[in-house]
Amino acid sequence: MQPLYIILLIVAYFGLLMLISYFTGKSGSNADFFKAGRKAPWYLVAFGMVGASLSGITFISVPGAVGSGEFGYFQVVLGYVLGYAVIAFVLLPIYYRLNVTSIYEYLEQRFGVVSYKMGAFFFFISRVLGASFRLYLVAIVLQRFVFDAYGVPFAVTVILSIAMIWLYTFKGGIKTIVWTDTLQTLFMLIAVGVSIYLILDALDWSLTQFMASEELKSYSKIVFSEDFLAKNHFVKSFLGGMFITICMTGLDQDMMQKNLTCPSLRDSQKNVISFTLVLVVVNFVFLLLGALLFIYASKNNIAIPVMDGDTRTDLLFPEIALNGGLSLVLGVFFLLGLIAAAYSSADSALTALTTSFAIDFLGIKKREQSQQQRIRKQTHIGMSLLLVVVVLIFNELNDSTVIDKLLTVAGYTYGPLLGLFAYGIFTQWKVRDRWVWLVTILSVVLTAVVGNIPASYLNGYQIGYELLLINGGITFLGLVLIRRK
């Protein structure tokens, strides 16, 4: 596919997003930017959250993970279901009862200012890293398949990507994103469906033949329960998926900000339940796509792409879609899906970072009404520049698959949030608030030490997704030690 065609496609796509932004961001008020006036229909939020949850990482890395881990990732997805149940029936009632804009305001009411600031701080670090990973992934694909042909530096690619997000979110914020996420989710799901159809057609298979094929059986093992010491054992993956969901959705301002745009708690709970069911199905379809990609590559002698000397299975999908000898239609829909998946999470992350920094650190609610909108706009620009810098740093440091890095980082930064909220919800104890910063920092340090213990020192036990639970547990125990009557 010619780079010029890809550029024209990107321009047309963002033109459509700008049109949505024009109609949804007319008021430009802080109420719409932060909460969409709490008038968003629950079914619209639910559908849009599918794209925001999956992101460019799922779109590329989950199909790529099939080559080495078969369908083992689905064990994590099954854990998501229990995690979303906790969000719907434990966390959402708290947020609606307190009528918060930033969910970390709960920590201030429960413990004090230091706990509040530390919770917001760990979200800020978590979301900056998570959003940057997602943006980095789409940027390297655009760089490899588009901008390298014109000699455009990677830094310029990153700046252009984030500038486009800023353009369509700076007025409407979350009100715009509720609608753009719906469009982006639709594009992403259509892209996956078209990709499966065209690759099956090239292999001269029907969907029924593919599902019954011996080739699929060699990739589609789901449950790994033979070796408890292994990182991908079912129990460890399931619990990891559950706590990843609780932390990266339920304790994350980005994802919960969408839920809090619904008019009532009941609507928000309907949103979470319906969204969960769709998410499980969509993740399984992504794994089927991954198996299909590796089967097609094997039959057509397509090598796994290599980048910076490392084999990158997460680049197999773009390699086949854009250079695999299939139709131009596949390339067009792949790019639409990739851009939609990546930017549906990145735009909401930028809005959530702006919301959290303005409310939790700058105290925008306590400022004069005449200053609030100016502060929000300046913060939005500052967060955009920060994402540019972090993505460029990742480009220098990257040496592993994107999805593993994201989940590893989440184990360190979301763990203190898990411990703080669990302590607040499941105990009646107070804490010596001035020492909470020390507990949470020590928890991260100790978790990093535990996470880097060689498996040989643990009798072959490999620490996986349960690192997040370990981190939260250390924080919880630390809070018990500084409790007060």
C-alpha positions as CSV (number, residue, x, y, z in Angstrom):
1,M,0.0,0.0,0.0
2,Q,1.4,3.4,-1.0
3,P,2.4,5.7,1.8
4,L,0.5,8.6,0.2
5,Y,-2.8,6.6,0.3
6,I,-2.2,6.0,4.0
7,I,-1.6,9.7,4.7
8,L,-4.8,10.6,2.9
9,L,-6.7,7.9,4.9
10,I,-5.4,9.4,8.2
11,V,-6.3,12.9,7.1
12,A,-9.9,11.8,6.2
13,Y,-10.2,9.9,9.5
14,F,-9.2,12.9,11.7
15,G,-11.4,15.2,9.6
16,L,-14.3,13.1,10.7
17,L,-13.2,13.3,14.4
18,M,-12.9,17.0,14.1
19,L,-16.4,17.2,12.8
20,I,-17.7,15.3,15.8
21,S,-15.6,17.6,18.1
22,Y,-17.2,20.7,16.5
23,F,-20.8,19.6,17.4
24,T,-20.0,18.1,20.9
25,G,-17.6,20.8,22.1
26,K,-19.6,23.9,21.4
27,S,-20.0,25.0,25.0
28,G,-16.3,24.3,25.9
29,S,-17.3,24.3,29.6
30,N,-15.5,22.5,32.3
31,A,-18.7,20.6,33.2
32,D,-18.8,19.0,29.7
33,F,-15.0,18.5,29.6
34,F,-14.8,16.6,32.9
35,K,-18.2,14.8,33.1
36,A,-20.2,15.4,29.9
37,G,-22.8,17.0,32.0
38,R,-23.6,13.5,33.3
39,K,-26.0,13.0,30.4
40,A,-24.2,10.3,28.4
41,P,-26.4,7.3,27.4
42,W,-25.1,4.1,29.1
43,Y,-25.2,2.0,26.0
44,L,-23.1,4.6,24.1
45,V,-20.5,4.6,26.8
46,A,-20.4,0.8,27.0
47,F,-19.8,0.4,23.2
48,G,-17.2,3.2,23.2
49,M,-15.4,1.7,26.1
50,V,-14.6,-1.5,24.1
51,G,-12.3,0.4,21.9
52,A,-10.8,2.4,24.8
53,S,-10.1,-0.8,26.7
54,L,-8.6,-2.7,23.8
55,S,-6.3,0.0,22.4
56,G,-3.6,-0.4,19.8
57,I,-1.9,-2.9,22.1
58,T,-4.7,-5.4,21.8
59,F,-5.1,-4.8,18.1
60,I,-1.5,-5.7,17.3
61,S,0.1,-7.4,20.3
62,V,-2.6,-9.9,21.3
63,P,-2.7,-11.5,17.8
64,G,1.1,-11.4,17.9
65,A,1.2,-13.2,21.3
66,V,-0.5,-16.2,19.8
67,G,2.8,-17.3,18.2
68,S,4.5,-17.9,21.5
69,G,1.7,-18.2,24.0
70,E,-1.1,-19.8,22.0
71,F,-4.5,-18.7,23.5
72,G,-3.1,-18.4,27.0
73,Y,-3.9,-14.7,27.1
74,F,-7.6,-15.7,27.3
75,Q,-7.0,-16.9,30.8
76,V,-6.4,-13.3,31.8
77,V,-9.5,-12.2,29.9
78,L,-11.6,-14.6,32.0
79,G,-10.3,-12.9,35.1
80,Y,-11.5,-9.6,33.7
81,V,-15.1,-10.8,34.2
82,L,-14.8,-11.1,38.0
83,G,-12.8,-7.8,38.1
84,Y,-15.6,-5.9,36.3
85,A,-18.2,-7.4,38.7
86,V,-16.2,-5.8,41.6
87,I,-16.2,-2.5,39.8
88,A,-19.9,-2.5,39.1
89,F,-21.1,-3.5,42.6
90,V,-18.3,-2.3,44.9
91,L,-16.6,0.7,43.5
92,L,-19.2,2.5,41.4
93,P,-21.7,2.8,44.3
94,I,-18.9,4.6,46.3
95,Y,-18.1,7.0,43.5
96,Y,-21.7,7.9,42.8
97,R,-22.5,8.3,46.5
98,L,-19.7,10.7,47.0
99,N,-20.4,12.5,43.6
100,V,-16.7,12.7,42.8
101,T,-15.1,14.2,39.7
102,S,-11.7,12.6,40.3
103,I,-12.1,9.2,42.0
104,Y,-9.1,9.9,44.2
105,E,-11.2,12.5,46.1
106,Y,-12.5,9.4,47.9
107,L,-9.0,8.9,49.5
108,E,-9.1,12.5,50.8
109,Q,-12.4,11.9,52.5
110,R,-11.4,8.5,53.9
111,F,-7.8,9.2,55.0
112,G,-6.5,12.7,54.3
113,V,-4.7,15.0,51.9
114,V,-1.4,13.0,51.7
115,S,-3.3,9.7,50.8
116,Y,-5.3,11.7,48.2
117,K,-2.2,13.2,46.6
118,M,-0.4,9.8,46.6
119,G,-3.3,8.1,44.9
120,A,-3.5,10.8,42.2
121,F,0.3,10.6,41.8
122,F,0.3,6.9,41.2
123,F,-2.5,7.2,38.7
124,F,-0.7,10.0,37.0
125,I,2.5,7.9,36.6
126,S,0.5,4.8,35.6
127,R,-1.6,6.6,32.9
128,V,1.4,8.5,31.5
129,L,3.3,5.3,31.0
130,G,0.3,3.4,29.7
131,A,-0.8,6.0,27.2
132,S,2.7,6.5,26.0
133,F,3.1,2.7,25.4
134,R,0.0,2.8,23.3
135,L,1.0,5.8,21.3
136,Y,4.5,4.4,20.9
137,L,3.0,1.3,19.3
138,V,1.0,3.1,16.7
139,A,3.8,5.6,16.1
140,I,6.3,2.8,15.2
141,V,3.8,1.2,12.8
142,L,3.2,4.6,11.1
143,Q,6.9,5.3,11.0
144,R,7.8,1.9,9.5
145,F,5.1,1.8,6.9
146,V,4.5,5.4,6.1
147,F,6.8,8.1,7.2
148,D,10.1,6.3,6.6
149,A,9.3,6.5,2.9
150,Y,9.4,10.4,3.1
151,G,12.4,10.6,5.5
152,V,10.3,12.0,8.3
153,P,12.0,11.7,11.7
154,F,10.3,9.6,14.4
155,A,10.0,12.6,16.7
156,V,7.9,14.4,14.1
157,T,5.6,11.4,13.7
158,V,5.0,11.4,17.5
159,I,4.4,15.2,17.6
160,L,1.9,15.0,14.8
161,S,0.0,12.1,16.3
162,I,-0.5,13.8,19.7
163,A,-1.2,17.2,18.1
164,M,-4.1,15.6,16.3
165,I,-5.5,14.2,19.5
166,W,-5.3,17.6,21.2
167,L,-7.1,19.3,18.3
168,Y,-10.3,17.3,18.7
169,T,-10.3,17.0,22.5
170,F,-9.3,20.5,23.7
171,K,-12.9,21.9,23.8
172,G,-15.3,19.0,24.4
173,G,-13.1,16.7,26.5
174,I,-14.9,13.6,27.8
175,K,-18.2,14.7,26.1
176,T,-16.4,14.5,22.7
177,I,-14.7,11.3,23.6
178,V,-17.9,9.4,24.5
179,W,-18.9,10.0,20.8
180,T,-15.5,9.5,19.1
181,D,-14.9,6.3,21.1
182,T,-18.2,4.9,19.7
183,L,-17.0,5.6,16.2
184,Q,-13.5,4.3,16.8
185,T,-14.8,1.1,18.3
186,L,-17.0,0.5,15.3
187,F,-14.1,1.0,12.9
188,M,-11.9,-1.3,15.0
189,L,-14.4,-4.2,15.0
190,I,-15.2,-3.8,11.3
191,A,-11.4,-3.9,10.6
192,V,-11.0,-7.2,12.5
193,G,-14.0,-8.7,10.8
194,V,-12.8,-7.7,7.3
195,S,-9.3,-8.9,8.1
196,I,-10.5,-12.3,9.1
197,Y,-12.8,-12.6,6.0
198,L,-10.0,-11.5,3.5
199,I,-7.4,-13.8,5.0
200,L,-9.8,-16.8,5.1
201,D,-10.6,-16.0,1.4
202,A,-6.9,-16.0,0.5
203,L,-6.5,-19.4,2.2
204,D,-9.6,-20.7,0.4
205,W,-11.3,-21.5,3.8
206,S,-14.7,-20.9,5.2
207,L,-15.0,-19.9,8.8
208,T,-16.3,-23.4,9.7
209,Q,-13.3,-25.0,8.0
210,F,-10.9,-22.7,9.8
211,M,-12.5,-23.5,13.2
212,A,-12.2,-27.2,12.5
213,S,-8.7,-27.2,11.0
214,E,-5.7,-28.9,12.5
215,E,-3.7,-25.7,12.0
216,L,-5.9,-23.9,14.5
217,K,-5.6,-26.7,17.0
218,S,-1.9,-26.2,17.1
219,Y,-2.3,-22.6,18.3
220,S,-5.5,-22.6,20.3
221,K,-4.7,-24.1,23.7
222,I,-6.4,-21.9,26.3
223,V,-5.9,-23.4,29.8
224,F,-2.3,-23.9,31.1
225,S,-2.5,-25.9,34.3
226,E,0.3,-28.3,34.1
227,D,3.0,-26.3,35.8
228,F,2.1,-24.0,38.7
229,L,5.6,-22.6,38.7
230,A,5.2,-21.3,35.1
231,K,4.2,-17.6,34.5
232,N,1.1,-18.6,32.4
233,H,-0.5,-21.0,34.9
234,F,-4.3,-20.6,34.9
235,V,-4.7,-19.6,38.5
236,K,-2.0,-16.9,38.3
237,S,-3.3,-15.6,35.0
238,F,-6.9,-15.5,36.1
239,L,-6.2,-13.7,39.4
240,G,-3.8,-11.4,37.5
241,G,-6.6,-10.5,35.0
242,M,-9.1,-9.9,37.8
243,F,-6.8,-7.5,39.7
244,I,-5.5,-5.8,36.5
245,T,-9.2,-5.0,35.7
246,I,-9.9,-3.7,39.2
247,C,-6.8,-1.5,39.1
248,M,-6.5,-0.4,35.5
249,T,-10.3,0.3,35.2
250,G,-11.9,0.6,38.6
251,L,-9.1,2.6,40.2
252,D,-8.2,4.5,37.0
253,Q,-9.5,8.0,36.5
254,D,-9.3,7.5,32.7
255,M,-11.8,4.6,32.5
256,M,-14.0,5.6,35.4
257,Q,-14.4,9.1,34.1
258,K,-16.4,7.6,31.2
259,N,-18.6,5.6,33.6
260,L,-19.3,8.7,35.7
261,T,-20.8,10.4,32.7
262,C,-23.9,8.2,33.0
263,P,-26.9,9.9,34.6
264,S,-27.3,7.3,37.5
265,L,-25.5,4.4,39.2
266,R,-27.9,1.9,37.7
267,D,-27.1,3.1,34.2
268,S,-23.4,3.0,34.9
269,Q,-23.7,-0.6,36.2
270,K,-25.6,-1.6,33.1
271,N,-22.8,-0.1,31.0
272,V,-20.1,-2.1,32.8
273,I,-22.0,-5.5,32.7
274,S,-22.9,-5.2,29.0
275,F,-19.4,-3.9,28.1
276,T,-17.8,-6.9,29.9
277,L,-19.7,-9.4,27.8
278,V,-18.7,-7.8,24.6
279,L,-15.1,-7.4,25.7
280,V,-14.7,-11.2,26.3
281,V,-16.1,-12.0,22.9
282,V,-13.9,-9.4,21.1
283,N,-10.8,-10.6,22.8
284,F,-11.4,-14.2,21.7
285,V,-11.9,-13.0,18.1
286,F,-8.6,-11.2,18.3
287,L,-6.9,-14.5,19.3
288,L,-8.6,-16.2,16.4
289,L,-7.2,-13.5,14.2
290,G,-3.7,-14.1,15.6
291,A,-3.8,-17.8,14.9
292,L,-5.0,-17.0,11.3
293,L,-2.1,-14.6,10.8
294,F,0.5,-17.2,11.8
295,I,-1.1,-19.9,9.7
296,Y,-1.2,-17.5,6.7
297,A,2.5,-16.5,7.3
298,S,3.5,-20.1,7.5
299,K,1.7,-21.1,4.3
300,N,3.1,-18.1,2.4
301,N,6.7,-18.1,3.8
302,I,6.3,-14.7,5.4
303,A,9.0,-14.1,8.0
304,I,8.2,-12.6,11.4
305,P,9.3,-8.9,11.2
306,V,12.6,-7.9,12.8
307,M,13.1,-4.5,14.4
308,D,16.4,-3.3,16.0
309,G,17.7,-6.9,15.8
310,D,14.7,-8.4,17.7
311,T,11.9,-10.6,16.3
312,R,8.7,-8.7,16.7
313,T,5.6,-10.9,16.5
314,D,3.4,-7.8,17.3
315,L,4.4,-6.5,13.8
316,L,3.1,-9.6,11.9
317,F,-0.4,-8.2,11.5
318,P,0.7,-4.9,9.9
319,E,3.3,-6.8,7.8
320,I,0.6,-9.1,6.3
321,A,-2.0,-6.3,6.0
322,L,0.3,-3.9,4.2
323,N,2.9,-6.0,2.5
324,G,1.5,-9.5,2.5
325,G,0.2,-9.6,-1.1
326,L,-3.5,-9.3,-0.1
327,S,-5.9,-6.7,-1.4
328,L,-5.7,-3.0,-0.8
329,V,-8.9,-3.2,1.1
330,L,-7.2,-5.2,3.9
331,G,-4.5,-2.5,4.2
332,V,-7.2,0.3,4.4
333,F,-9.2,-1.5,7.1
334,F,-6.2,-2.5,9.0
335,L,-5.0,1.1,9.2
336,L,-8.5,2.3,10.2
337,G,-8.7,-0.3,12.9
338,L,-5.2,0.5,14.2
339,I,-5.7,4.2,14.3
340,A,-9.1,3.8,15.9
341,A,-7.8,1.4,18.5
342,A,-4.8,3.4,19.4
343,Y,-6.4,6.8,19.5
344,S,-9.6,5.7,21.3
345,S,-7.4,5.0,24.4
346,A,-4.9,7.8,23.9
347,D,-7.5,10.6,23.6
348,S,-9.3,9.6,26.8
349,A,-6.0,9.2,28.6
350,L,-5.1,12.8,27.7
351,T,-8.4,14.0,29.0
352,A,-8.1,12.0,32.2
353,L,-4.6,13.2,32.8
354,T,-5.8,16.8,32.3
355,T,-8.8,16.2,34.7
356,S,-6.7,14.5,37.4
357,F,-3.8,17.1,37.3
358,A,-6.2,20.1,37.2
359,I,-8.4,18.8,40.1
360,D,-6.0,16.7,42.2
361,F,-2.9,18.8,42.0
362,L,-3.9,22.3,40.9
363,G,-7.1,22.4,43.0
364,I,-9.1,23.8,40.1
365,K,-12.4,23.5,42.0
366,K,-11.1,25.9,44.6
367,R,-10.0,28.6,42.1
368,E,-12.0,31.5,40.9
369,Q,-14.6,30.6,38.3
370,S,-13.0,33.0,35.8
371,Q,-9.7,31.1,36.1
372,Q,-10.9,27.5,35.9
373,Q,-11.3,27.3,32.1
374,R,-7.9,28.9,31.5
375,I,-6.2,26.5,33.9
376,R,-7.9,23.5,32.3
377,K,-6.7,24.5,28.8
378,Q,-3.1,25.2,29.9
379,T,-3.1,21.8,31.7
380,H,-4.3,20.1,28.5
381,I,-1.4,21.5,26.5
382,G,1.1,20.6,29.2
383,M,-0.1,16.9,29.3
384,S,0.2,16.7,25.5
385,L,3.8,17.9,25.6
386,L,4.5,15.4,28.4
387,L,3.2,12.5,26.3
388,V,5.5,13.5,23.4
389,V,8.5,13.4,25.7
390,V,7.7,10.1,27.3
391,V,7.0,8.4,23.9
392,L,10.4,9.5,22.6
393,I,12.1,8.1,25.7
394,F,10.4,4.8,25.2
395,N,11.7,4.7,21.6
396,E,15.2,4.9,23.1
397,L,14.6,2.3,25.8
398,N,12.3,-0.3,24.2
399,D,13.7,-3.9,24.4
400,S,10.6,-6.1,25.0
401,T,7.1,-6.6,23.7
402,V,4.8,-3.7,24.4
403,I,2.1,-5.7,26.2
404,D,4.5,-7.3,28.7
405,K,6.0,-3.9,29.5
406,L,2.6,-2.3,30.1
407,L,1.5,-5.1,32.5
408,T,4.8,-5.1,34.3
409,V,4.7,-1.3,34.8
410,A,1.1,-1.6,36.0
411,G,2.2,-4.0,38.6
412,Y,4.4,-1.4,40.2
413,T,2.3,1.7,39.8
414,Y,-1.3,0.5,40.3
415,G,-0.4,-1.7,43.3
416,P,-0.4,1.2,45.9
417,L,-3.8,2.2,44.5
418,L,-5.1,-1.3,45.1
419,G,-3.8,-1.3,48.6
420,L,-5.2,2.1,49.5
421,F,-8.7,1.5,48.2
422,A,-8.8,-2.1,49.6
423,Y,-7.8,-0.8,53.1
424,G,-10.4,2.1,52.8
425,I,-13.3,-0.1,51.7
426,F,-12.7,-3.3,53.8
427,T,-11.5,-1.9,57.1
428,Q,-12.9,0.8,59.4
429,W,-9.4,1.9,60.5
430,K,-7.9,5.3,60.1
431,V,-4.2,5.8,59.2
432,R,-1.5,8.3,60.1
433,D,-2.0,10.1,56.9
434,R,1.4,11.9,57.0
435,W,3.2,8.5,56.6
436,V,1.2,7.2,53.7
437,W,3.7,8.5,51.1
438,L,6.5,6.4,52.8
439,V,4.3,3.2,52.8
440,T,3.4,3.5,49.1
441,I,7.0,4.3,47.9
442,L,8.4,1.4,49.9
443,S,5.7,-0.9,48.5
444,V,6.9,0.0,44.9
445,V,10.5,-0.6,45.8
446,L,9.9,-3.9,47.5
447,T,7.7,-5.1,44.6
448,A,10.5,-4.2,42.2
449,V,12.9,-6.3,44.2
450,V,10.4,-9.2,44.3
451,G,9.7,-8.9,40.6
452,N,13.4,-9.2,39.7
453,I,14.2,-12.3,41.8
454,P,15.5,-15.0,39.4
455,A,13.2,-18.0,39.1
456,S,16.1,-20.2,40.1
457,Y,16.0,-18.6,43.6
458,L,12.3,-19.5,43.9
459,N,12.7,-23.2,43.1
460,G,11.7,-22.4,39.5
461,Y,8.6,-20.3,40.3
462,Q,8.0,-17.5,37.7
463,I,6.3,-14.4,38.9
464,G,3.7,-13.2,36.4
465,Y,0.6,-11.0,36.6
466,E,0.2,-11.7,40.3
467,L,2.9,-9.0,40.9
468,L,0.1,-6.5,41.1
469,L,-1.6,-8.4,43.9
470,I,1.8,-8.7,45.7
471,N,2.2,-4.9,45.5
472,G,-1.3,-4.2,46.7
473,G,-0.8,-6.6,49.6
474,I,2.5,-4.9,50.7
475,T,0.7,-1.5,50.7
476,F,-2.2,-2.9,52.7
477,L,0.1,-4.4,55.4
478,G,2.0,-1.1,55.5
479,L,-1.2,0.8,56.1
480,V,-2.0,-1.6,58.9
481,L,1.3,-0.7,60.6
482,I,0.5,3.0,60.6
483,R,-3.2,2.7,61.5
484,R,-4.6,4.8,64.3
485,K,-7.7,4.6,66.5
